C-alpha cells in the first residue's frame, strides 16, 4: 500500500502542531504542580513582560523585570533563592532562563504564561 505524498503532507503539519501544543500543555502543567513547593521555599516570581502588560494582570507578589532590563534588574535579586519566570506565553521567560543562569542563579524555572503562577 502506498501513501499519496499530498495526503501525507495534508495531515503532517496539523499533526505536528497538535503534538507541539500537547507537549507545551503537559510541560507547563507539570511545572504548575511544582509551584506551591517553590513558593514555600521562598521563590522569587519574576514577570519579564513589559510594564504595561504587567499592569494589565499579574501574580500578586511577583516582580516585573522586563526582558530589556534583565541583566541589571536581576542583579538586585537574591541568587540563592529559586526563581520562577513567567511572561505572556512562555517564550520570553524561556529566553530569560538562560540569562538568569548566566548571571549565576542556580534554581530557575520557566512557568510559561503568568496565569500558570496563580
Secondary structure, DSSP 8 states (H G I E B T S, - for coil): ----HHHHHHHHHHHHHHHHHHHHHHHHHHHHHHHHHHHHTT-EEEE-S-HHHHHHS--TT-EE--GGGHHHHHTTS-TTS-EEEEESSSHHHHHHHHHHHHTT-S-EEEEEEGGGG-
